[in-house]
Amino acid sequence: MKLQRTRSQERILNLLKSLNRAISAQDIYVELRSRNQSMGLATVYRSLEALKLEGVVQVRTLANGESLYSTVQEDRHHLTCLQCGASIPINECPVHELETQLHQSYQFKIFYHTLEFFGLCTSCQLAHAGSSSSE
């Protein structure tokens, strides 16, 4: 079901496709201004919300609360360090079968899923171990 999109929604979707990476709403706003396609920040947020509900844009919320938007290409999975914020992509997906079962059991239309594990990366573990042993 493709909805009629506004010009703002089309501009944002085209921008996300051309960037091919996750970006914040603020950065979308700045990027559009630099391309002479200026729109208000509220319009950026409204357009992102509509595109998200249509299932063509996905949002990932980082540990610091910042939301990053990208086009829905594939399910993404990450290991995220709570200390330095490093985000390491995981290539395998353990939940595809679960997604299929949920779709069948609940007739729930799933656009995408995310899987994220939070902890400390190797560097931060070493730094943490070093600082706690010197106290």
N, CA, C and O of each residue as an XYZ file, in Angstrom:
540
protein
N       0.840     -1.176      0.000
C       0.000      0.000      0.000
C       0.887      1.242      0.000
O       1.417      1.631      1.041
N       1.045      1.852     -1.152
C       1.855      3.055     -1.252
C       0.946      4.268     -1.103
O      -0.003      4.455     -1.864
N       1.258      5.073     -0.117
C       0.479      6.268      0.131
C       0.975      7.400     -0.753
O       2.098      7.362     -1.255
N       0.128      8.410     -0.941
C       0.551      9.608     -1.654
C       1.487     10.383     -0.738
O       1.091     10.803      0.349
N       2.714     10.572     -1.169
C       3.696     11.268     -0.332
C       3.720     12.755     -0.655
O       3.449     13.174     -1.780
N       4.052     13.542      0.368
C       4.216     14.981      0.166
C       5.590     15.231     -0.467
O       6.448     14.348     -0.483
N       5.779     16.428     -0.979
C       7.063     16.795     -1.568
C       8.171     16.702     -0.505
O       9.284     16.267     -0.800
N       7.857     17.110      0.719
C       8.838     17.034      1.808
C       9.244     15.593      2.081
O      10.427     15.302      2.261
N       8.272     14.693      2.112
C       8.569     13.281      2.341
C       9.449     12.723      1.227
O      10.398     11.984      1.491
N       9.133     13.077     -0.014
C       9.936     12.607     -1.153
C      11.363     13.131     -1.064
O      12.308     12.390     -1.334
N      11.533     14.391     -0.689
C      12.874     14.982     -0.570
C      13.685     14.258      0.498
O      14.859     13.950      0.292
N      13.059     13.989      1.632
C      13.762     13.304      2.719
C      14.105     11.870      2.316
O      15.215     11.403      2.574
N      13.168     11.176      1.692
C      13.418      9.800      1.253
C      14.557      9.760      0.234
O      15.427      8.893      0.310
N      14.555     10.686     -0.710
C      15.628     10.749     -1.714
C      16.976     11.045     -1.055
O      17.997     10.471     -1.433
N      16.974     11.937     -0.076
C      18.205     12.249      0.651
C      18.738     11.006      1.361
O      19.924     10.690      1.266
N      17.851     10.299      2.077
C      18.277      9.092      2.809
C      18.817      8.034      1.850
O      19.801      7.361      2.158
N      18.180      7.887      0.691
C      18.654      6.910     -0.302
C      20.029      7.299     -0.820
O      20.888      6.439     -1.015
N      20.242      8.603     -1.048
C      21.524      9.044     -1.604
C      22.646      8.942     -0.579
O      23.793      8.687     -0.947
N      22.336      9.137      0.702
C      23.367      9.067      1.743
C      23.742      7.632      2.060
O      24.906      7.332      2.322
N      22.748      6.739      2.035
C      22.961      5.316      2.315
C      23.598      5.078      3.688
O      24.426      4.181      3.845
N      23.209      5.880      4.672
C      23.662      5.705      6.055
C      22.611      6.300      6.969
O      21.748      7.059      6.527
N      22.684      5.957      8.238
C      21.741      6.495      9.221
C      22.147      7.913      9.599
O      23.334      8.211      9.733
N      21.157      8.787      9.771
C      21.413     10.201     10.018
C      20.316     10.743     10.942
O      19.177     10.278     10.899
N      20.662     11.715     11.767
C      19.680     12.296     12.691
C      18.759     13.263     11.950
O      19.081     13.725     10.855
N      17.619     13.563     12.553
C      16.675     14.520     11.966
C      17.326     15.895     11.824
O      17.126     16.582     10.822
N      18.108     16.293     12.832
C      18.825     17.582     12.768
C      19.763     17.609     11.565
O      19.826     18.603     10.842
N      20.491     16.512     11.354
C      21.430     16.456     10.228
C      20.690     16.431      8.885
O      21.180     16.973      7.894
N      19.514     15.802      8.857
C      18.685     15.837      7.639
C      18.303     17.281      7.339
O      18.400     17.730      6.197
N      17.869     18.004      8.363
C      17.489     19.411      8.242
C      18.648     20.231      7.665
O      18.452     21.010      6.732
N      19.855     20.059      8.220
C      21.045     20.792      7.768
C      21.411     20.400      6.334
O      21.724     21.258      5.509
N      21.369     19.106      6.049
C      21.727     18.606      4.717
C      20.770     19.148      3.652
O      21.203     19.533      2.566
N      19.475     19.176      3.961
C      18.494     19.718      3.005
C      18.746     21.197      2.752
O      18.640     21.658      1.616
N      19.077     21.941      3.794
C      19.382     23.377      3.633
C      20.581     23.553      2.709
O      20.588     24.438      1.852
N      21.603     22.699      2.887
C      22.813     22.824      2.064
C      22.524     22.479      0.605
O      23.275     22.874     -0.287
N      21.440     21.743      0.360
C      21.048     21.375     -1.011
C      19.952     22.300     -1.555
O      19.319     21.994     -2.565
N      19.737     23.422     -0.884
C      18.694     24.381     -1.274
C      17.312     23.745     -1.343
O      16.503     24.093     -2.204
N      17.046     22.814     -0.436
C      15.721     22.182     -0.335
C      15.181     22.416      1.067
O      14.569     21.533      1.669
N      15.413     23.599      1.567
C      15.111     23.946      2.952
C      13.659     23.643      3.341
O      12.731     23.861      2.563
N      13.492     23.137      4.563
C      12.163     22.961      5.156
C      12.326     23.091      6.660
O      13.430     22.935      7.181
N      11.258     23.369      7.347
C      11.322     23.523      8.795
C      11.637     22.211      9.496
O      11.339     21.129      8.990
N      12.242     22.328     10.661
C      12.602     21.129     11.426
C      11.354     20.326     11.800
O      11.384     19.095     11.779
N      10.264     21.006     12.140
C       9.009     20.302     12.474
C       8.518     19.491     11.279
O       8.003     18.385     11.446
N       8.677     20.037     10.076
C       8.275     19.324      8.854
C       9.147     18.091      8.649
O       8.663     17.041      8.225
N      10.441     18.227      8.953
C      11.343     17.075      8.854
C      10.851     15.959      9.769
O      10.745     14.808      9.344
N      10.550     16.293     11.022
C      10.075     15.277     11.979
C       8.737     14.673     11.546
O       8.563     13.457     11.621
N       7.792     15.501     11.096
C       6.485     14.993     10.632
C       6.656     14.062      9.441
O       6.021     13.009      9.372
N       7.515     14.453      8.505
C       7.752     13.640      7.309
C       8.403     12.312      7.669
O       8.031     11.267      7.135
N       9.377     12.355      8.577
C      10.031     11.116      9.019
C       9.031     10.183      9.681
O       9.066      8.972      9.463
N       8.140     10.742     10.488
C       7.125      9.923     11.170
C       6.213      9.246     10.143
O       5.906      8.060     10.272
N       5.784      9.990      9.134
C       4.912      9.423      8.096
C       5.640      8.331      7.310
O       5.062      7.282      7.023
N       6.905      8.575      6.964
C       7.685      7.580      6.217
C       7.946      6.336      7.066
O       7.990      5.219      6.549
N       8.116      6.539      8.359
C       8.316      5.406      9.278
C       7.050      4.545      9.315
O       7.127      3.318      9.250
N       5.885      5.193      9.419
C       4.624      4.447      9.478
C       4.287      3.766      8.159
O       3.538      2.790      8.130
N       4.842      4.283      7.073
C       4.658      3.658      5.770
C       5.574      2.435      5.618
O       5.343      1.579      4.764
N       6.615      2.367      6.458
C       7.517      1.220      6.418
C       8.692      1.387      5.484
O       9.344      0.399      5.148
N       8.990      2.616      5.047
C      10.113      2.833      4.132
C      11.328      3.456      4.836
O      12.424      3.492      4.277
N      11.122      3.943      6.059
C      12.210      4.513      6.850
C      12.240      3.803      8.188
O      11.198      3.543      8.790
N      13.442      3.493      8.649
C      13.570      2.884      9.969
C      14.329      3.831     10.876
O      15.128      4.653     10.425
N      14.060      3.694     12.171
C      14.722      4.541     13.161
C      15.458      3.656     14.147
O      14.958      2.610     14.559
N      16.644      4.086     14.518
C      17.454      3.386     15.519
C      17.808      4.396     16.587
O      18.390      5.438     16.286
N      17.467      4.106     17.828
C      17.749      5.021     18.930
C      19.025      4.580     19.629
O      19.133      3.449     20.101
N      19.987      5.492     19.688
C      21.276      5.201     20.312
C      21.160      5.263     21.827
O      20.149      5.719     22.361
N      22.197      4.806     22.515
C      22.206      4.794     23.976
C      22.054      6.193     24.557
O      21.521      6.350     25.656
N      22.519      7.221     23.828
C      22.403      8.597     24.320
C      21.035      9.215     24.022
O      20.806     10.387     24.321
N      20.125      8.430     23.434
C      18.778      8.910     23.159
C      18.594      9.497     21.771
O      17.466      9.781     21.369
N      19.685      9.686     21.026
C      19.583     10.256     19.682
C      18.991      9.224     18.728
O      19.353      8.048     18.769
N      18.080      9.672     17.869
C      17.468      8.794     16.876
C      18.144      8.989     15.532
O      18.364     10.118     15.094
N      18.472      7.883     14.881
C      19.067      7.916     13.553
C      18.110      7.265     12.572
O      17.555      6.201     12.845
N      17.920      7.910     11.429
C      16.968      7.457     10.425
C      17.703      6.974      9.190
O      18.731      7.532      8.805
N      17.164      5.925      8.567
C      17.725      5.422      7.310
C      16.599      4.737      6.540
O      15.535      4.441      7.083
N      16.869      4.496      5.260
C      15.882      3.744      4.484
C      15.920      2.293      4.959
O      16.950      1.812      5.431
N      14.802      1.610      4.830
C      14.741      0.202      5.224
C      15.402     -0.599      4.114
O      14.862     -0.725      3.015
N      16.581     -1.141      4.414
C      17.288     -1.961      3.434
C      17.364     -3.385      3.934
O      17.016     -4.327      3.222
N      17.814     -3.532      5.142
C      17.966     -4.858      5.725
C      17.888     -4.698      7.225
O      18.056     -3.600      7.755
N      17.637     -5.780      7.893
C      17.622     -5.728      9.349
C      19.055     -5.536      9.827
O      19.997     -6.116      9.288
N      19.187     -4.712     10.842
C      20.523     -4.401     11.344
C      20.656     -4.842     12.791
O      19.706     -4.766     13.570
N      21.839     -5.301     13.135
C      22.111     -5.789     14.478
C      23.455     -5.231     14.927
O      24.394     -5.148     14.134
N      23.549     -4.847     16.205
C      24.751     -4.178     16.682
C      25.143     -4.587     18.100
O      24.309     -5.007     18.902
N      26.430     -4.452     18.379
C      26.977     -4.467     19.732
C      27.330     -3.007     20.005
O      28.118     -2.421     19.261
N      26.769     -2.410     21.049
C      26.994     -0.996     21.315
C      27.636     -0.807     22.683
O      27.130     -1.290     23.696
N      28.763     -0.095     22.692
C      29.482      0.165     23.940
C      28.833      1.329     24.675
O      28.673      2.416     24.119
N      28.463      1.094     25.924
C      27.802      2.116     26.727
C      28.754      3.236     27.142
O      28.313      4.336     27.475
N      30.057      2.959     27.123
C      31.013      3.974     27.561
C      31.456      4.884     26.419
O      31.309      6.102     26.518
N      31.992      4.325     25.343
C      32.515      5.170     24.256
C      31.524      5.355     23.121
O      31.725      6.214     22.263
N      30.444      4.553     23.099
C      29.423      4.694     22.065
C      29.729      3.952     20.780
O      28.949      4.029     19.831
N      30.849      3.229     20.721
C      31.183      2.460     19.516
C      30.051      1.483     19.210
O      29.473      0.879     20.113
N      29.748      1.341     17.937
C      28.676      0.450     17.507
C      29.246     -0.514     16.473
O      29.664     -0.107     15.389
N      29.257     -1.795     16.827
C      29.859     -2.820     15.974
C      28.732     -3.612     15.311
O      27.933     -4.236     16.009
N      28.651     -3.601     13.969
C      27.600     -4.365     13.293
C      27.813     -5.875     13.455
O      28.944     -6.360     13.436
N      26.704     -6.604     13.615
C      26.724     -8.071     13.671
C      26.085     -8.551     12.369
O      25.009     -8.078     12.004
N      26.712     -9.455     11.683
C      26.205     -9.856     10.373
C      25.178    -10.985     10.404
O      24.363    -11.097      9.488
N      25.201    -11.817     11.435
C      24.229    -12.911     11.460
C      22.951    -12.480     12.190
O      22.983    -11.587     13.037
N      21.845    -13.114     11.859
C      20.568    -12.762     12.473
C      19.916    -13.996     13.090
O      19.530    -14.922     12.377
N      19.792    -14.005     14.423
C      19.182    -15.154     15.088
C      17.660    -15.084     15.188
O      17.048    -15.999     15.739
N      17.033    -14.033     14.675
C      15.593    -13.877     14.928
C      14.694    -13.919     13.686
O      13.501    -13.632     13.792
N      15.233    -14.266     12.518
C      14.379    -14.325     11.321
C      13.225    -15.323     11.471
O      12.101    -15.036     11.059
N      13.499    -16.493     12.060
C      12.440    -17.488     12.252
C      11.376    -16.956     13.208
O      10.181    -17.160     12.992
N      11.817    -16.272     14.271
C      10.880    -15.680     15.218
C      10.002    -14.638     14.533
O       8.801    -14.569     14.792
N      10.595    -13.831     13.665
C       9.832    -12.824     12.930
C       8.722    -13.482     12.101
O       7.589    -13.000     12.080
N       9.048    -14.565     11.433
C       8.062    -15.290     10.624
C       6.946    -15.849     11.512
O       5.769    -15.756     11.166
N       7.321    -16.429     12.655
C       6.323    -16.974     13.586
C       5.397    -15.869     14.110
O       4.184    -16.060     14.190
N       5.968    -14.721     14.465
C       5.157    -13.606     14.979
C       4.196    -13.100     13.913
O       3.038    -12.795     14.201
N       4.684    -13.013     12.686
C       3.822    -12.564     11.582
C       2.643    -13.522     11.407
O       1.502    -13.093     11.240
N       2.933    -14.812     11.448
C       1.872    -15.805     11.257
C       0.918    -15.849     12.445
O      -0.296    -15.930     12.255
N       1.439    -15.798     13.655
C       0.606    -15.916     14.853
C      -0.296    -14.700     15.078
O      -1.448    -14.835     15.490
N       0.239    -13.532     14.805
C      -0.495    -12.300     15.139
C      -0.962    -11.513     13.922
O      -1.586    -10.463     14.076
N      -0.674    -12.001     12.707
C      -0.982    -11.268     11.489
C      -0.479     -9.821     11.608
O      -1.162     -8.873     11.220
N       0.724     -9.684     12.152
C       1.352     -8.386     12.372
C       2.307     -8.135     11.226
O       3.212     -8.934     10.983
N       2.115     -7.023     10.513
C       2.973     -6.715      9.364
C       4.286     -6.110      9.872
O       4.320     -4.975     10.347
N       5.357     -6.887      9.762
C       6.663     -6.451     10.251
C       7.435     -5.825      9.091
O       7.643     -6.467      8.062
N       7.860     -4.570      9.260
C       8.651     -3.880      8.241
C      10.133     -4.193      8.395
O      10.834     -4.411      7.407
N      10.602     -4.215      9.623
C      12.009     -4.481      9.911
C      12.126     -4.778     11.393
O      11.171     -4.598     12.149
N      13.299     -5.232     11.806
C      13.565     -5.384     13.227
C      15.003     -4.954     13.505
O      15.843     -4.909     12.606
N      15.258     -4.645     14.747
C      16.620     -4.325     15.169
C      16.948     -5.214     16.363
O      16.064     -5.629     17.112
N      18.205     -5.487     16.519
C      18.671     -6.273     17.644
C      19.955     -5.622     18.116
O      20.910     -5.491     17.350
N      19.982     -5.213     19.373
C      21.134     -4.489     19.865
C      21.516     -4.997     21.241
O      20.665     -5.161     22.115
N      22.790     -5.242     21.422
C      23.333     -5.674     22.695
C      24.165     -4.535     23.253
O      24.934     -3.917     22.517
N      24.026     -4.242     24.549
C      24.747     -3.140     25.175
C      25.739     -3.673     26.199
O      25.438     -4.617     26.930
N      26.915     -3.072     26.251
C      27.947     -3.483     27.194
C      29.177     -2.634     27.007
O      29.076     -1.452     26.678
N      30.355     -3.231     27.215
C      31.621     -2.517     27.069
C      32.476     -3.179     25.998
O      32.634     -4.400     25.981
N      33.031     -2.355     25.098
C      33.940     -2.874     24.075
C      35.273     -3.241     24.732
O      35.500     -2.929     25.901
N      36.132     -3.890     23.991
C      37.418     -4.345     24.517
C      38.232     -3.190     25.098
O      38.762     -3.301     26.203
N      38.336     -2.085     24.364
C      39.124     -0.935     24.826
C      38.595     -0.394     26.144
O      39.369     -0.105     27.057
N      37.281     -0.256     26.245
C      36.679      0.278     27.472
C      36.786     -0.721     28.624
O      36.914     -0.319     29.780
N      36.733     -2.019     28.318
C      36.930     -3.029     29.366
C      38.334     -2.906     29.946
O      38.516     -2.949     31.162
N      39.327     -2.752     29.069
C      40.714     -2.626     29.517
C      40.900     -1.348     30.327
O      41.562     -1.361     31.365
N      40.320     -0.245     29.856
C      40.433      1.032     30.572
C      39.743      0.933     31.925
O      40.252      1.439     32.925
N      38.588      0.283     31.955
C      37.823      0.121     33.198
C      38.590     -0.759     34.190
O      38.661     -0.452     35.379
N      39.158     -1.852     33.687
C      39.930     -2.760     34.541
C      41.157     -2.050     35.097
O      41.514     -2.238     36.260
N      41.797     -1.240     34.275
C      42.968     -0.491     34.710
C      42.651      0.542     35.759
O      43.431      0.729     36.693
N      41.522      1.223     35.630
C      41.164      2.273     36.586
C      40.663      1.697     37.908
O      40.872      2.288     38.967
N      39.992      0.528     37.841
C      39.456     -0.043     39.097
C      40.546     -0.717     39.918
O      40.416     -0.825     41.138
N      41.625     -1.177     39.270
C      42.684     -1.836     40.028
C      43.621     -0.830     40.686
O      44.379     -1.195     41.585
N      43.581      0.440     40.252
C      44.483      1.441     40.827
C      43.844      2.222     41.958
O      44.482      3.108     42.526
N      42.585      1.914     42.305
C      41.893      2.661     43.371
C      42.312      2.211     44.736
O      41.825      2.736     45.736
